[in-house]
Amino acid sequence: MVKIVSTNITSPIGATTEQNYQAYIHDVSALACYGSDKPYVVSLFTDEQREQMAVDGFSSFESLVIRSVQEALSHLNIDITDNRTLFILSTTKANVAELSADGADDRCYSAPGEAAQKIAEHLGFSTIPFVVSNACISGISAQIIAMRMLEAGMYDKVVVCGADIISQFMIAGFQSFMSLSSQPCRPFDLERNGLNLGEAAATVVLVNSSNAAGGDDSMRDAWTIVSGAATNDAYHLSAPSPMGDGMQQAIHSAFEGFSADMIATVNAHGTATMFNDQMESKAIEFSGLSDVFVSAYKGCFGHTLGAAGLLDTILTIRALEDGIVPPVRGFETKGVSGRISISNKCQPADKRSFLKIISGFGGCNAATLYSKEQSLLQRIPDEACRELRVPKSTELQVVGEWRAESTFSPVQVYKQSIGDYPKFYKMDRLCQAAFVASELILRDCAEKPTSIILFNRSSSILSDRKHLAALDKFGLSSPSVFLYTLPNIMLGEIAIRHQIHGESSLYILERRDEKLMQQVIDATIMFGESDCILIGWVDCPDEQTIEVELKILKRKRLQ
């Protein structure tokens, strides 16, 4: 089993998990209104806090990650320098605040994978890290892949940190969608009118309990990540499926074999946007969880992006240790049609298990089940048929393969060989490359993949620069430009086109590393639900360069 042996939350209202928990319980928040023309509410570190966190030679984002990981590790006596310990970074935009529109002033900019490598080396990790960048679900996606790699025996310990800082890049992007509220947000409320953004880092230290890592003391009272699953709506890039079909599928997979009376709370994403809250309410109802109290924390912290899934997990664990389901700050009157139980008051909790759900742009959804309840944990071995608990064979066969030539032009190939998807011309260059390549490989393959795993190095740098150029010139950007600054959108485009409803995950590396990529693929195939996966490398570091290599892998059938 995979245990959580230490945690940290670093936010504007606290530098430790305990400080943040106490602040939440006592209704303390750093949410404040900024801007005069288009006012918005956001939770930001003060200049003094940034100075205190600063690490020489590192950006504000990197310093935040370093401080959070150091605090989490300070409670443990473990060696992270061996080759059995991995560092995973969860983020949506990492160092984007240091990026310039034309590249002329990128002195402090490090791409996400490069930033993760710098941080890992500074902290003392000897293994190669990677970045999970799956929009808002990144923090949960990172825990799921960490759990799989631990259970596969690839590592003994994994440190997962999720973080993002808020710059004008993010503010303008969400403003382009008209999704920011000028008041503190109100999750699930009748009068909710948008989200707040927030800065934070959150870290969990995970160990495989089958060995001595972390020490006996840290194991005895540790929480377990019981199961986790990710899906894709294959419905829309920026709006969830109205009935929460993808979320229901994720909940079903992660929660199969268990019942509503075994958990204390469903911790929701709760962005306070019109469509997300409505979708979550229907997914909760249709999953048979209407009588379980919902918790959500964005009314205090705002939406912390790559940190959100981890922050939510840590706070819920801490609250259940106190025997309570925390109140939903900002909630007064239910404003969703799904039948859910929700309150702005603390509720007593006598169980030590909960379900975490989250969704994000690109159609992605995820759900994870956590527990320290022996009655629940003892049921796991008896559920031998459950897909997410039983390791499966990773003996695979390649049933489709396609590699771009050096002269590859996505637009030219689209015109010559596809031509029936006009939305293609709205895509950025990265998505066009992934889309065209997937069209070509899937057209000639009899097998249809049910999941997608892609890797790259440059994230979505071309769209990032385009978004910044619009801000420099006009002071605003369009939602279509901002949307493509999320690199996982290329997976969403493929999922929608081919109705791929399984897991879709993007991993960013400092450089292409076949061994690490294979570990991620093997762990996903071993504990995921898909027997046929579209995998590959898609990167567009500049306007002249496109790197694309895709494969379709299918598990070999036993004779």
N, C-alpha and C positions, 0 to 999 in steps of 0.2 A: 504494500500500500504506500501511497505517496502522502507524506505528512508535511504540514506547514509548521516549521519549528521557530520561525522568527518573522517579524513584520516591521514595517515602518511606513508612516505617512508623513510627508513634509509638505505643508501648505501654508498659506498666509496666516492661518490661525493656530499653527502648532508645528513643532519640529519632531514630534514623536507620535506614535499611534495613540498613546494615552492622552496627550494634550489635545489632539484632534477629536478624540471621542468625547472628552469632557466638554470641549467647546460646543460640539454638536448638541449634547444633552442639555447644556445650559443656554442654548439658543444664541450662541456667539457666531458671528459670520463676518467675513471681510468683503462681502458683496457690497459694491458701491456704484453709484451712477457716474458715468464719464461721458464727455462729448456734449456739445451744445446743439449743433445742427441736427444730428441724429443720435439722441442719447441712448446709451446702452448700459446695462449693469454687468459688472464683471468682478471677479475676485482676483486681485493682483498682489504679488509681493511688493513690499515697500522698498525704496532705494536702500534703506538701512539693512533690511533683510537680505537683499541681493549682495550687498557688500560683505555681510557676515558669512554667506554661503560660498562666496567666490573662491575658486581654486585657481592658483596661478597657472596660466597657460591654457585654460579651458574656458569655453563659452558659458553664458548663463545657464543654458540648457544642460550642458555637460556637467557643470558644477552642481546643479540641482540633483542630477542622477547620482553623482558621486557621494554627495552628502546623505542621500536617502539610503543607498546601499551600505555605506559605512555604519550608519546608525543601526540598521537591521543586523549587520554582522557583529556589532559590538556586544550583542547579548549572547553570542555563541562562542564556543571554543572549537572551531573547525578550521581545517586547512583548505583554502580555496586555490592554492598554487599547484595542486596535483593535476594530472590529466583526466581525472574523473569528476571534475567540477566544471559546470557550464554557466555562462552568463548570457541571458536573453534580455534584449531591450524592446519594450513595447512603446511605440510612439506613432502619432499621425504625421507630424511635420518636423520633428527633431530640431535641427539648427536653422530652419528656414528664415528666422529673424536675422541671420547673419548673411543671407544671400542678397545679391544685387541683381537688378534687371538685366544688365548687359555683361555681367561677369567682371567688370572693371574694379569692383571693390569687394572681392570675396576673400579677403585675407583671413578672416576668422571663420569662414564657412568650411564645414566638413560634412560630406554626405552622410546619411544615417548609418550605413555600415562602417564607414571610417570613424565616425564618432563613437560607435559601440566598441570598436577595436581600441581606440585611444583610452576610453574609460576602463575597459577590461584590463589593459596593460597597467594603467595607473593603480588600479585596485589590487593587482597581483594575480589575476587569472592567467593561466598558461594556455588554456584552450581557446579556440577561435569562436567568438560570439556571433550571433546574428540578430537581426531586427525583425519583429513582427509588425507589419503595417497594414492592418485590416480595418481602417477607419475606426469607428467608435468601439468595435468589439475587440480591438487589439489586445487589451489587457487580459481578457478571458481567453482569446485565441492563444496567447503566449503561455498561459497556465495549462491549457489543454495539450499543447505540443510538449511542454516541459514534463507533464505527467506521463505522456506516452514514452518519451525518451528514457525517463527513469524506470518505468515499468518494463521497458524493453531491455534494460540492463546496460544501456549505452553510457550512462553516467550514474554516479551515486548521489550527487548534489547538484541542484540547479538554482541559481539566483535569478529571479525575474523582477525587473524594475520597469514600471510604466511611468512616462513623464511627458509633459508638453508645457511650453510657456506660451503666453498669449501676446501676440504682436499685432500690428496693424494688418499684416497679411491675413490673419485669421479673422479679425474683427470685420474687415471689409468683405471677406468671403461670405461670412454668415449674414452680413447685412444685405448682400446681393440676393440672398434667398428670403429676405425680410423675415428672418426667423429669430432675431434678437429682441428681447423684451427690454423696455425702458424702466421696468420695475423688477424687484426680486421675483424669480419665477415661481410658479404655482403648479407643481406636478399634479396631474389628474383632476384639477379643479375646473369648475364650470367657467371661470373667468381667466383661465390660462391664455396667454397670448404670445408665448415664445420662451426661448431658453436664455440662460446666462452662461457665459464662459468662465472658466476658472483655471488657475495655475496650480499644479501640484506634481509631486512624485510619490509613488507608492511601491513598496518592495515586499516580496515574500521570498523566504528561503525555504526551498523544498528539498526533502530527502527521501530516499527509498528506505522504507522502514525494515527491509529485509537485511540491512547491514547496520553497522554501528555508527554511521555518519550522524553527527549531531549530538551523539551521546545519549545515554539512557534517560537522563532527566528530561531532555527536550522532547523525547518521544512519548513519555508517559502521559503527558497532558496535551498532546498536540492534536490538532484538527486534521482530518483526512479529506483529500479531494477524492470523492467516491467515483465520479464519472463526469464526462463532459462531451458535448457534441456541438458541431457547427453546421449550418445549412445556408442555402441561398434561396430567396424568394423567386428569383428569375422573373421579376415583375416590373420593377422600375429602378432606375439608378439612385433617385433621391427621395422616393416615397415608399413606405412599406406596403406590403399586401394588406388590404383593408381588414381581412379576417384573420390576419396573422398566421397564414398557412405555414410559412417557413419557420416562424417561431414555435408554432405548435409541433412541427416535426423535430426541432431541436429539443424541446421539452420532453417529447415522447422518448427520444433516444437516450437522453441523459437520465430520465426519471423512470425508465422501464423497470418494472419489478418492485417499485416502491409505491406508497400511497400518500395521499394528502395529509392524513392524520399523523404521519411520521415527521413532518417538518414544522418549524415554528413560523417561517415567513418565506414569501417569495420576494426577493430583493429585485426590484424592477429598474430599468434604465431611467424611466421617469423624467424625460427631458423637458416636459411642460410645453411641448409643441403639440399642435392640434392632432396630427395624424399618428405620431408615435405613441402617445398615451392611449389613444383610442385603440390602436392595433394591439398594444400590450394587454389592455383590458379584455379584449375578445380572446386573445391567445390564452390568457389565464383562465377565463371562464370555460372555454372549450377544452381545456386540459384537465378540467375537474378540480381546479384549485380555488374556486370562488370563496370558500370559507377560510382560506389561509390568509392571514394579514399580510398586506403588501407594505414593503418599506422602500424608501427612495431618498437620496441625500442631496440632490442638486439644488434644493431650496436653501441650502447652506453653503455648499462648495462651488456651485455652478457645474457646468459640464467640463470635466478635466481631460476630455479626449483620450489620449493614450494611457492615462493613469486611471480612467474611470472604473474599468472593470476590477482593477486591483484595489483601489480605494474602497469601492463598495463592498468587496469581499472582506477586507480587513475590518471595516467598521461593523459589519454585521456579525462577524465572529466575536468582536469585543462586546457588542451589545448583548448577544445571547449568553456570553459568560456572566453578564450581570442579570440574566433572567428577564430581559425585556426585548420587545420589538420596538425600535425607536419610532418616534412620531415622524410624519411626513411634513416637513416645514413648508409653509405656504399653502397647504391644502385646507379648504373650508367646506366646499360643496361639491359633491361628485359631479363631474362633467363628462363622463364617458359612458357609453351604453353597455359595455361589458360588465357582468356582475362580479364585482370584486369587493373585498373587505379592506377598508383603508381608514386611517385616523390620524389626526394631528396631535394625538395624545399618546403617551407611552402605553404599551399593552404588555401584560405579563406573558412570559414565555417559559414553559417548563420543558421544552425540547431543545436539544443542541444539534439541530440539523436545519439546513435551509437550501433553497434553490435560488440561484442567481441567473437572471435572464438579461440579455442585452442585444441591441440591433444597431445597424449602421448603414451609411451610404454604400451603394454597390449591391444592395439587397442582402447583406450578410446578417446572420443571426447566430447567437450562441447561448448555450445553457450549461451550467455546471451545478453539481450537487456536492455539498460539503457536510461533514458530520463528525462529531466525536461521541455519538450515541452508540454504545455497544450493541444495543438491540438492533440498530440499523446496520452497523458494520458487520455484524455476525451473519447477516443475510446474504452478503455478497458472494461467498463461496457456493452457496446453495443455488445461486442464479447462474449456473454454468452455461446456460444457453444464451445469456445476454451478450450481444455483439460487442459492447464497449468494454467488457471485462476479460474476454478470452482472447489471448494473442493468436493471430492467424498466420498462416504461412506467408512469407514474403517471396516465395518463388514465383517470378513474374515472367511474362513474355511480352515482347514489343509487338504490338499489332498495328502500329502506325508511327511514321516518323517523317519529319520535315525540317529542313534547315535552310535558312535564307542565304542566298548568294551575296557576294559583296556589293553587287549592283542592285540589290532588291529595292524596289520602289512600291510601297503599299498602294498608293493611289493608282499607279499604272496597272498593277496586278488586279486591283479591284475592277477597274474599267474593262480589262480584257477578259477576266474569268468569273466575276461575280455580278456586280452591277444591279442587284435587286434589293438593296438595303440603303436607301437614301440617307438614313441617319449616319451612315459612315462618314459623311463630309463634316459632321459636327464634332467628330472625335478628334482628340489630339494625336500627335504622331505616334506616341507609345501605344495607344489603344488601337490605332489603325494597323500598326504592325502586328499586334497580338491577334486582332480580329481576322485579318487576311490570312495569317498563318493557320489559325484554327479552322477557318473555312476550308482551306486546301487540304489539311490533314484529315478533317472529319468527313469531307466529301468522298474521299477514297478509302475510308475505313468502315468496315461492317459493324464494328463495335462502337457503342455510344458511351462515352465516359459519364460517370455520375458525380465526379468531383474534379476540382481543378487545383493544382499546386504550381505556382510560378515563382521564379526567383529573378532578381535583378540587382544592379549595383547603384544606379543613378536615381532611383526613385522616379519622380515625375518632374525632373528638373526643367524640361522645356516648358511645360505648362506653368511651373512655379515662376519662371522668368517672365512669361507672358502676363501672368497675373500681376506681378510687380511692375511691369512696364505700364500697364493700364492704370495702376495706382499712382505711379509717378506722373503720368500725363494727364489723367482725368480725375484722380482722387477716388476713383471707384472702379469696380470690375463687374463683369457679368457672371451670373450663376453658372453658365455653361463653361466659362473659363475656369472658375474656382473649382467646380466639380472634378475636373481632370487634374487638379493638383493633388488629388488622392490617388496614389498609384494603384490601389486595389480596384479602381473603377474598371481597369481593363479586364479583370476577371468577371465583373458584373456584366460588361458588354457581351462577353462570350456566353455567360450563363443565360442571359435573356434571349439571345439569338437561338441557342440550341436547347433551351429549357432544361438546364442542368441545375438540379435542386439540391445537390449534396454540398459538401464543404467546399469553400473557395478561399484559399489562403495565399497571401503574398509574403515572401521572406526576402529581406534585403541583406546582402553580404558586402564586406569591404572589397572582396574580389571573388571571382568564381572559384569555388572550392568543391570539387566533385565528391570528396569524402563526406563533408558536412551536409551537402545537398542530399546525398544518398541516405544519410542517417535520418533526415527529416522525412524523406519519402518512405523509408522502411517503417519508421515509427507510425506514420499516418496510415499506411496500409495494414500494419499489424493490429492496430487498435481502432482504426476508423471503420466506417460502415461500407465503404466503396470497394468493389472488386475490379473496377476499371477507372483509371484516373488519367486525366490529361495533365502532363507535367512539362516543365521547360524553363528556358531562360529567355527573357524578353527585356532588352535594354536599349534605350535611345539617349546616350550621353550628350549628343549634340545633333545639329540639323543634318550633318553629313553621315552620321554613323547609326546603323541599325544592327543589332545582334539578336537573332531569333533562332531558337532551336526547340522544337516541340516533339514530344513522344506521347503515344497512348500506351499505357501499361495495363495489362490484364493479368489477374491472378491465374496461374495454371490450375486447371481442374485436376483433382485427384482421380486416378484411374480406378 
